[in-house]
Each structure stands twice: as structure tokens, then as C-alpha cells.
Amino acid sequence: MKARFSVLTVLVLAASCLLAGETKTYHETSTPRTLSGWKDSKDGKVSVCFAVDKTTFSTKETITVRCAVGNLSDKPLTILRPFGDRFYAHSSGFAILGPDGAIPYRGPMKEYVLGTSSFLELPAHTVVDETVELPMDVFPGLGKAGLYTIGYQFMSGGYPKDPPANFWGGQIKATSLTILVK
């Protein structure tokens, strides 16, 4: 029993370290140049940038996209991390148009409640940045050669219990990306 608990503890800690390694937080002035096309929320508190590190991919390459969320306010805000809910981002956040038309999500459907680890408190005037892969098995046709337009809508909501007083809930439609697969 003790050995099982130890193994489970190690797995949980390893998963936490991997998750923490994906999230990058920057002070506003040190935000990478790749993140240049920002869209502000209607209330002016949050801004989102959707980007790729390169615009040309091979047909065998997995497409990786970035989302950065900035806190424009003078106070900390609790938000859903960029891609903090990967299932919802894949199934509802992305709109992909390929050379043969729209590419729908064809992955599994889930019923679950997000954990608090999907959210973070973002200090005033800072930016959080995460990447996510667009798997070809859940977006059939994505690896075909041609021109693609990828849209993304960032949504912060669904806090698993009583949301903190500084919780920001809302959605922002980011600027679409155009990439070439060849």
C-alpha cells in the first residue's frame, strides 16, 4: 500500500512539473516579439494574442500554436490559463479552414469539471504564454498540403467552485493565423 502511494505521489509530482514547465509568465516589457497581434476584451481588463512560431510546416509535422493572455488592469486577475482546458480548446475554441474547407473537431467528447490547476492568478501588467499541438487524429485533414486559416477564441469560465473575487470571466476572439503546409 505504501509503495503504491509513493508511486502515485511521484507521478502526480512529475505531471505537475511538466504542466508548470509549459506555462511561461512574462512582465509586459519582456513579452516575445512573436506575440504582436493583441485583441482586448470588451471591458479592457484582458488582452489575447494567438500566434505561431513559424508559418510553414511539412505534411508530417504537428502544428503547434501559442496563446498569450495579458492582464491590462492594475490588479491581479484569476483567469483560465491559455489552453488550460485542452479538450474545450480543441473541441470549441479552434476554427480551422483548410484547402478543402472547414476541418471539424473529431476527437472524444468528455464530461468533467476543471480543477483549480487550470486557472492562475495573473499579476497586474503581466502576460502568460502557453503552446498547444493540433493533433491530426482529432482534426482529420489537417496534415494535407495547402493553405490553412486557424482561428481561436479564448474563453475564461467554469471555475470549479466559488470563483475568487478577482476572477475574470469572458471570451475574446483572437486574430486568425494563416499557415502553409507543404
CYANA upper distance limits for C-alpha pairs under 8 A (distance plus 0.5 A):
  1 MET  CA      5 PHE  CA      6.84
  2 LYS  CA      6 SER  CA      6.69
  3 ALA  CA      7 VAL  CA      6.68
  4 ARG  CA      8 LEU  CA      6.58
  5 PHE  CA      9 THR  CA      6.52
  6 SER  CA     10 VAL  CA      6.70
  7 VAL  CA     11 LEU  CA      6.74
  8 LEU  CA     12 VAL  CA      6.66
  9 THR  CA     13 LEU  CA      6.63
 10 VAL  CA     14 ALA  CA      6.54
 11 LEU  CA     15 ALA  CA      6.59
 12 VAL  CA     16 SER  CA      6.65
 13 LEU  CA     17 CYS  CA      6.70
 14 ALA  CA     18 LEU  CA      6.76
 15 ALA  CA     19 LEU  CA      6.63
 16 SER  CA     20 ALA  CA      6.54
 17 CYS  CA     21 GLY  CA      6.57
 18 LEU  CA     22 GLU  CA      7.16
 19 LEU  CA     23 THR  CA      7.55
 22 GLU  CA    130 GLU  CA      6.56
 22 GLU  CA    131 THR  CA      7.69
 23 THR  CA    128 VAL  CA      7.34
 23 THR  CA    129 ASP  CA      6.47
 23 THR  CA    130 GLU  CA      5.65
 24 LYS  CA    128 VAL  CA      6.06
 24 LYS  CA    129 ASP  CA      5.61
 24 LYS  CA    130 GLU  CA      6.98
 25 THR  CA    126 THR  CA      7.51
 25 THR  CA    127 VAL  CA      6.08
 25 THR  CA    128 VAL  CA      4.75
 25 THR  CA    129 ASP  CA      6.72
 26 TYR  CA     30 SER  CA      6.53
 26 TYR  CA     31 THR  CA      6.34
 26 TYR  CA    126 THR  CA      6.22
 26 TYR  CA    127 VAL  CA      5.59
 26 TYR  CA    128 VAL  CA      6.75
 26 TYR  CA    129 ASP  CA      8.44
 27 HIS  CA     31 THR  CA      7.25
 27 HIS  CA    125 HIS  CA      7.22
 27 HIS  CA    126 THR  CA      5.03
 27 HIS  CA    127 VAL  CA      6.69
 28 GLU  CA     70 GLY  CA      8.33
 28 GLU  CA    125 HIS  CA      6.25
 28 GLU  CA    126 THR  CA      5.46
 28 GLU  CA    127 VAL  CA      6.55
 31 THR  CA     35 LEU  CA      7.58
 31 THR  CA    127 VAL  CA      7.64
 34 THR  CA     51 ALA  CA      7.35
 34 THR  CA     52 VAL  CA      8.06
 34 THR  CA     53 ASP  CA      7.17
 35 LEU  CA     49 CYS  CA      6.55
 35 LEU  CA     50 PHE  CA      7.76
 35 LEU  CA     51 ALA  CA      6.81
 35 LEU  CA     68 ALA  CA      7.81
 36 SER  CA     49 CYS  CA      7.50
 37 GLY  CA     49 CYS  CA      6.16
 37 GLY  CA     50 PHE  CA      7.82
 37 GLY  CA     51 ALA  CA      8.48
 37 GLY  CA    175 THR  CA      7.39
 38 TRP  CA     47 SER  CA      6.68
 38 TRP  CA     48 VAL  CA      5.90
 38 TRP  CA     49 CYS  CA      5.08
 38 TRP  CA     50 PHE  CA      8.24
 38 TRP  CA    174 ALA  CA      7.92
 38 TRP  CA    175 THR  CA      8.04
 39 LYS  CA     47 SER  CA      5.91
 39 LYS  CA     48 VAL  CA      5.81
 39 LYS  CA     49 CYS  CA      6.96
 39 LYS  CA    172 ILE  CA      7.68
 39 LYS  CA    173 LYS  CA      7.96
 39 LYS  CA    174 ALA  CA      6.48
 39 LYS  CA    175 THR  CA      7.61
 40 ASP  CA     44 GLY  CA      6.39
 40 ASP  CA     45 LYS  CA      8.04
 40 ASP  CA     46 VAL  CA      6.40
 40 ASP  CA     47 SER  CA      4.66
 40 ASP  CA     48 VAL  CA      6.95
 40 ASP  CA    172 ILE  CA      7.68
 41 SER  CA     45 LYS  CA      6.94
 41 SER  CA     46 VAL  CA      5.93
 41 SER  CA     47 SER  CA      6.40
 41 SER  CA    170 GLY  CA      8.37
 41 SER  CA    171 GLN  CA      7.74
 41 SER  CA    172 ILE  CA      6.28
 44 GLY  CA     72 LEU  CA      7.46
 44 GLY  CA     73 SER  CA      8.29
 45 LYS  CA     71 ASN  CA      6.65
 45 LYS  CA     72 LEU  CA      5.45
 45 LYS  CA     73 SER  CA      5.62
 46 VAL  CA     69 VAL  CA      7.42
 46 VAL  CA     70 GLY  CA      6.10
 46 VAL  CA     71 ASN  CA      5.39
 46 VAL  CA     72 LEU  CA      5.89
 46 VAL  CA     73 SER  CA      7.88
 47 SER  CA     69 VAL  CA      6.19
 47 SER  CA     70 GLY  CA      5.49
 47 SER  CA     71 ASN  CA      7.14
 47 SER  CA     72 LEU  CA      7.33
 47 SER  CA    172 ILE  CA      8.32
 48 VAL  CA     67 CYS  CA      7.54
 48 VAL  CA     68 ALA  CA      6.16
 48 VAL  CA     69 VAL  CA      5.10
 48 VAL  CA     70 GLY  CA      6.80
 48 VAL  CA    154 PHE  CA      7.94
 48 VAL  CA    172 ILE  CA      7.44
 48 VAL  CA    174 ALA  CA      6.81
 49 CYS  CA     67 CYS  CA      6.18
 49 CYS  CA     68 ALA  CA      5.63
 49 CYS  CA     69 VAL  CA      7.05
 49 CYS  CA    174 ALA  CA      6.71
 49 CYS  CA    175 THR  CA      7.79
 50 PHE  CA     65 VAL  CA      7.88
 50 PHE  CA     66 ARG  CA      6.23
 50 PHE  CA     67 CYS  CA      5.10
 50 PHE  CA     68 ALA  CA      7.07
 50 PHE  CA    152 TYR  CA      7.71
 50 PHE  CA    174 ALA  CA      6.44
 50 PHE  CA    175 THR  CA      6.99
 50 PHE  CA    176 SER  CA      7.87
 50 PHE  CA    177 LEU  CA      8.06
 51 ALA  CA     65 VAL  CA      6.49
 51 ALA  CA     66 ARG  CA      5.61
 51 ALA  CA     67 CYS  CA      6.92
 51 ALA  CA    177 LEU  CA      7.27
 52 VAL  CA     64 THR  CA      7.33
 52 VAL  CA     65 VAL  CA      5.37
 52 VAL  CA     66 ARG  CA      6.31
 52 VAL  CA    177 LEU  CA      8.16
 53 ASP  CA     65 VAL  CA      7.99
 53 ASP  CA     66 ARG  CA      8.34
 55 THR  CA    178 THR  CA      7.64
 55 THR  CA    179 ILE  CA      5.22
 55 THR  CA    180 LEU  CA      6.69
 56 THR  CA    179 ILE  CA      6.31
 56 THR  CA    180 LEU  CA      5.25
 56 THR  CA    181 VAL  CA      6.30
 56 THR  CA    182 LYS  CA      7.87
 57 PHE  CA     61 GLU  CA      6.64
 57 PHE  CA     62 THR  CA      8.40
 57 PHE  CA     63 ILE  CA      7.58
 57 PHE  CA    179 ILE  CA      8.13
 57 PHE  CA    180 LEU  CA      6.76
 57 PHE  CA    181 VAL  CA      5.28
 57 PHE  CA    182 LYS  CA      6.89
 58 SER  CA    143 GLY  CA      8.50
 58 SER  CA    145 ALA  CA      8.43
 58 SER  CA    181 VAL  CA      5.93
 58 SER  CA    182 LYS  CA      5.56
 59 THR  CA    143 GLY  CA      5.47
 59 THR  CA    144 LYS  CA      6.51
 59 THR  CA    145 ALA  CA      6.59
 59 THR  CA    181 VAL  CA      6.32
 59 THR  CA    182 LYS  CA      6.22
 60 LYS  CA    143 GLY  CA      7.17
 61 GLU  CA    143 GLY  CA      8.09
 62 THR  CA    133 GLU  CA      7.10
 62 THR  CA    134 LEU  CA      7.16
 62 THR  CA    135 PRO  CA      7.10
 62 THR  CA    136 MET  CA      7.82
 62 THR  CA    143 GLY  CA      8.37
 63 ILE  CA    133 GLU  CA      6.26
 63 ILE  CA    134 LEU  CA      6.07
 63 ILE  CA    135 PRO  CA      8.09
 64 THR  CA    131 THR  CA      7.07
 64 THR  CA    132 VAL  CA      6.07
 64 THR  CA    133 GLU  CA      4.81
 64 THR  CA    134 LEU  CA      6.70
 65 VAL  CA    131 THR  CA      6.02
 65 VAL  CA    132 VAL  CA      6.11
 65 VAL  CA    133 GLU  CA      6.91
 65 VAL  CA    134 LEU  CA      8.18
 66 ARG  CA    129 ASP  CA      7.45
 66 ARG  CA    130 GLU  CA      6.19
 66 ARG  CA    131 THR  CA      4.79
 66 ARG  CA    132 VAL  CA      7.03
 67 CYS  CA     82 PRO  CA      6.32
 67 CYS  CA     83 PHE  CA      8.06
 67 CYS  CA    129 ASP  CA      6.26
 67 CYS  CA    130 GLU  CA      6.15
 67 CYS  CA    131 THR  CA      6.86
 68 ALA  CA     82 PRO  CA      7.01
 68 ALA  CA    127 VAL  CA      6.95
 68 ALA  CA    128 VAL  CA      5.93
 68 ALA  CA    129 ASP  CA      4.64
 68 ALA  CA    130 GLU  CA      6.97
 69 VAL  CA     81 ARG  CA      8.49
 69 VAL  CA     82 PRO  CA      7.21
 69 VAL  CA    127 VAL  CA      6.01
 69 VAL  CA    128 VAL  CA      5.88
 69 VAL  CA    129 ASP  CA      7.04
 70 GLY  CA    125 HIS  CA      7.35
 70 GLY  CA    126 THR  CA      6.22
 70 GLY  CA    127 VAL  CA      4.66
 70 GLY  CA    128 VAL  CA      6.94
 71 ASN  CA     76 PRO  CA      8.02
 71 ASN  CA     77 LEU  CA      7.48
 71 ASN  CA    122 LEU  CA      7.09
 71 ASN  CA    123 PRO  CA      7.54
 71 ASN  CA    124 ALA  CA      6.13
 71 ASN  CA    125 HIS  CA      5.67
 71 ASN  CA    126 THR  CA      6.17
 71 ASN  CA    127 VAL  CA      6.91
 72 LEU  CA    124 ALA  CA      7.16
 72 LEU  CA    125 HIS  CA      5.83
 72 LEU  CA    126 THR  CA      8.20
 73 SER  CA    124 ALA  CA      6.20
 73 SER  CA    125 HIS  CA      6.97
 74 ASP  CA    124 ALA  CA      5.48
 74 ASP  CA    125 HIS  CA      7.26
 75 LYS  CA    123 PRO  CA      7.16
 75 LYS  CA    124 ALA  CA      5.35
 76 PRO  CA    121 GLU  CA      6.84
 76 PRO  CA    122 LEU  CA      5.93
 76 PRO  CA    123 PRO  CA      4.69
 76 PRO  CA    124 ALA  CA      5.35
 76 PRO  CA    166 ASN  CA      7.52
 77 LEU  CA    121 GLU  CA      5.96
 77 LEU  CA    122 LEU  CA      5.79
 77 LEU  CA    123 PRO  CA      7.06
 77 LEU  CA    124 ALA  CA      7.85
 77 LEU  CA    166 ASN  CA      5.64
 77 LEU  CA    167 PHE  CA      6.30
 77 LEU  CA    168 TRP  CA      6.72
 78 THR  CA    119 PHE  CA      7.23
 78 THR  CA    120 LEU  CA      5.95
 78 THR  CA    121 GLU  CA      4.60
 78 THR  CA    122 LEU  CA      6.51
 78 THR  CA    164 PRO  CA      7.86
 78 THR  CA    166 ASN  CA      6.28
 78 THR  CA    167 PHE  CA      5.00
 78 THR  CA    168 TRP  CA      6.49
 79 ILE  CA    119 PHE  CA      6.00
 79 ILE  CA    120 LEU  CA      6.22
 79 ILE  CA    121 GLU  CA      6.93
 79 ILE  CA    122 LEU  CA      7.70
 79 ILE  CA    156 SER  CA      6.41
 79 ILE  CA    157 GLY  CA      8.28
 79 ILE  CA    167 PHE  CA      6.58
 79 ILE  CA    168 TRP  CA      6.06
 79 ILE  CA    169 GLY  CA      7.60
 80 LEU  CA     84 GLY  CA      6.39
 80 LEU  CA     85 ASP  CA      8.35
 80 LEU  CA    118 SER  CA      6.48
 80 LEU  CA    119 PHE  CA      4.77
 80 LEU  CA    120 LEU  CA      6.96
 80 LEU  CA    155 MET  CA      8.04
 80 LEU  CA    156 SER  CA      5.37
 80 LEU  CA    157 GLY  CA      7.28
 81 ARG  CA     85 ASP  CA      8.33
 81 ARG  CA    118 SER  CA      6.44
 81 ARG  CA    119 PHE  CA      5.70
 81 ARG  CA    120 LEU  CA      6.68
 81 ARG  CA    128 VAL  CA      8.15
 81 ARG  CA    130 GLU  CA      8.47
 81 ARG  CA    156 SER  CA      8.47
 82 PRO  CA    128 VAL  CA      8.01
 82 PRO  CA    129 ASP  CA      7.26
 82 PRO  CA    130 GLU  CA      6.32
 82 PRO  CA    154 PHE  CA      7.81
 83 PHE  CA     89 ALA  CA      6.53
 83 PHE  CA    130 GLU  CA      7.44
 83 PHE  CA    131 THR  CA      8.01
 83 PHE  CA    132 VAL  CA      7.42
 84 GLY  CA    118 SER  CA      5.19
 84 GLY  CA    119 PHE  CA      7.28
 85 ASP  CA     89 ALA  CA      6.65
 85 ASP  CA    114 LEU  CA      7.82
 85 ASP  CA    118 SER  CA      7.05
 86 ARG  CA     90 HIS  CA      6.52
 86 ARG  CA    132 VAL  CA      8.42
 87 PHE  CA     91 SER  CA      6.46
 87 PHE  CA    110 LYS  CA      8.21
 88 TYR  CA     92 SER  CA      5.93
 88 TYR  CA     93 GLY  CA      6.93
 89 ALA  CA     93 GLY  CA      4.78
 89 ALA  CA     94 PHE  CA      6.80
 89 ALA  CA    154 PHE  CA      8.40
 90 HIS  CA     94 PHE  CA      6.40
 90 HIS  CA    105 TYR  CA      7.36
 90 HIS  CA    134 LEU  CA      8.06
 91 SER  CA    105 TYR  CA      5.97
 91 SER  CA    107 GLY  CA      8.07
 93 GLY  CA    152 TYR  CA      5.86
 93 GLY  CA    153 GLN  CA      5.48
 93 GLY  CA    154 PHE  CA      7.12
 93 GLY  CA    155 MET  CA      8.18
 94 PHE  CA    150 ILE  CA      7.42
 94 PHE  CA    151 GLY  CA      6.11
 94 PHE  CA    152 TYR  CA      5.12
 94 PHE  CA    153 GLN  CA      7.18
 95 ALA  CA    102 ALA  CA      8.23
 95 ALA  CA    103 ILE  CA      8.12
 95 ALA  CA    104 PRO  CA      8.16
 95 ALA  CA    150 ILE  CA      6.33
 95 ALA  CA    151 GLY  CA      5.38
 95 ALA  CA    152 TYR  CA      6.78
 96 ILE  CA    102 ALA  CA      6.40
 96 ILE  CA    103 ILE  CA      5.91
 96 ILE  CA    104 PRO  CA      7.76
 96 ILE  CA    148 TYR  CA      7.54
 96 ILE  CA    149 THR  CA      6.36
 96 ILE  CA    150 ILE  CA      5.06
 96 ILE  CA    151 GLY  CA      6.74
 97 LEU  CA    101 GLY  CA      5.91
 97 LEU  CA    102 ALA  CA      4.88
 97 LEU  CA    103 ILE  CA      6.36
 97 LEU  CA    148 TYR  CA      6.10
 97 LEU  CA    149 THR  CA      5.66
 97 LEU  CA    150 ILE  CA      6.92
 98 GLY  CA    102 ALA  CA      6.52
 98 GLY  CA    103 ILE  CA      7.00
 98 GLY  CA    141 GLY  CA      8.35
 98 GLY  CA    142 LEU  CA      7.55
 98 GLY  CA    146 GLY  CA      7.56
 98 GLY  CA    147 LEU  CA      6.70
 98 GLY  CA    148 TYR  CA      5.01
 98 GLY  CA    149 THR  CA      7.13
 99 PRO  CA    145 ALA  CA      8.35
 99 PRO  CA    146 GLY  CA      5.95
 99 PRO  CA    147 LEU  CA      6.30
 99 PRO  CA    148 TYR  CA      7.02
103 ILE  CA    139 PHE  CA      6.72
103 ILE  CA    140 PRO  CA      7.37
103 ILE  CA    141 GLY  CA      7.31
103 ILE  CA    142 LEU  CA      7.61
104 PRO  CA    139 PHE  CA      6.71
104 PRO  CA    140 PRO  CA      8.19
105 TYR  CA    138 VAL  CA      6.20
105 TYR  CA    139 PHE  CA      5.77
105 TYR  CA    140 PRO  CA      8.38
106 ARG  CA    137 ASP  CA      8.22
106 ARG  CA    138 VAL  CA      5.25
106 ARG  CA    139 PHE  CA      6.51
106 ARG  CA    140 PRO  CA      7.70
107 GLY  CA    137 ASP  CA      7.90
107 GLY  CA    138 VAL  CA      4.96
107 GLY  CA    139 PHE  CA      8.08
113 VAL  CA    160 PRO  CA      6.78
114 LEU  CA    118 SER  CA      7.04
114 LEU  CA    158 GLY  CA      7.76
114 LEU  CA    159 TYR  CA      7.59
114 LEU  CA    160 PRO  CA      6.28
115 GLY  CA    119 PHE  CA      8.40
115 GLY  CA    159 TYR  CA      8.39
115 GLY  CA    160 PRO  CA      6.57
116 THR  CA    120 LEU  CA      8.45
116 THR  CA    159 TYR  CA      7.71
116 THR  CA    160 PRO  CA      7.08
119 PHE  CA    159 TYR  CA      8.36
122 LEU  CA    126 THR  CA      7.17
122 LEU  CA    127 VAL  CA      8.01
122 LEU  CA    128 VAL  CA      7.97
134 LEU  CA    138 VAL  CA      8.42
134 LEU  CA    139 PHE  CA      7.77
135 PRO  CA    139 PHE  CA      6.84
136 MET  CA    140 PRO  CA      6.03
136 MET  CA    141 GLY  CA      7.57
136 MET  CA    142 LEU  CA      6.23
136 MET  CA    143 GLY  CA      6.95
143 GLY  CA    181 VAL  CA      7.52
144 LYS  CA    181 VAL  CA      7.37
144 LYS  CA    182 LYS  CA      8.29
145 ALA  CA    180 LEU  CA      8.00
145 ALA  CA    181 VAL  CA      5.26
145 ALA  CA    182 LYS  CA      5.18
146 GLY  CA    180 LEU  CA      6.31
146 GLY  CA    181 VAL  CA      5.74
146 GLY  CA    182 LYS  CA      6.86
147 LEU  CA    178 THR  CA      7.62
147 LEU  CA    179 ILE  CA      6.44
147 LEU  CA    180 LEU  CA      5.13
147 LEU  CA    181 VAL  CA      6.87
148 TYR  CA    178 THR  CA      6.10
148 TYR  CA    179 ILE  CA      5.81
148 TYR  CA    180 LEU  CA      6.71
148 TYR  CA    181 VAL  CA      8.17
149 THR  CA    176 SER  CA      7.02
149 THR  CA    177 LEU  CA      6.00
149 THR  CA    178 THR  CA      5.01
149 THR  CA    179 ILE  CA      7.03
150 ILE  CA    176 SER  CA      6.01
150 ILE  CA    177 LEU  CA      5.61
150 ILE  CA    178 THR  CA      6.90
150 ILE  CA    179 ILE  CA      8.46
151 GLY  CA    173 LYS  CA      8.45
151 GLY  CA    174 ALA  CA      7.41
151 GLY  CA    175 THR  CA      7.33
151 GLY  CA    176 SER  CA      4.85
151 GLY  CA    177 LEU  CA      6.91
152 TYR  CA    173 LYS  CA      6.74
152 TYR  CA    174 ALA  CA      6.13
152 TYR  CA    175 THR  CA      8.03
152 TYR  CA    176 SER  CA      7.28
153 GLN  CA    171 GLN  CA      7.21
153 GLN  CA    172 ILE  CA      6.15
153 GLN  CA    173 LYS  CA      4.76
153 GLN  CA    174 ALA  CA      6.25
154 PHE  CA    171 GLN  CA      5.92
154 PHE  CA    172 ILE  CA      5.76
154 PHE  CA    173 LYS  CA      6.82
154 PHE  CA    174 ALA  CA      7.65
155 MET  CA    169 GLY  CA      8.05
155 MET  CA    170 GLY  CA      6.33
155 MET  CA    171 GLN  CA      4.74
155 MET  CA    172 ILE  CA      7.13
156 SER  CA    168 TRP  CA      7.43
156 SER  CA    169 GLY  CA      5.44
156 SER  CA    170 GLY  CA      5.85
156 SER  CA    171 GLN  CA      6.71
157 GLY  CA    168 TRP  CA      8.30
157 GLY  CA    169 GLY  CA      5.54
157 GLY  CA    170 GLY  CA      7.10
159 TYR  CA    163 PRO  CA      6.27
163 PRO  CA    167 PHE  CA      6.58
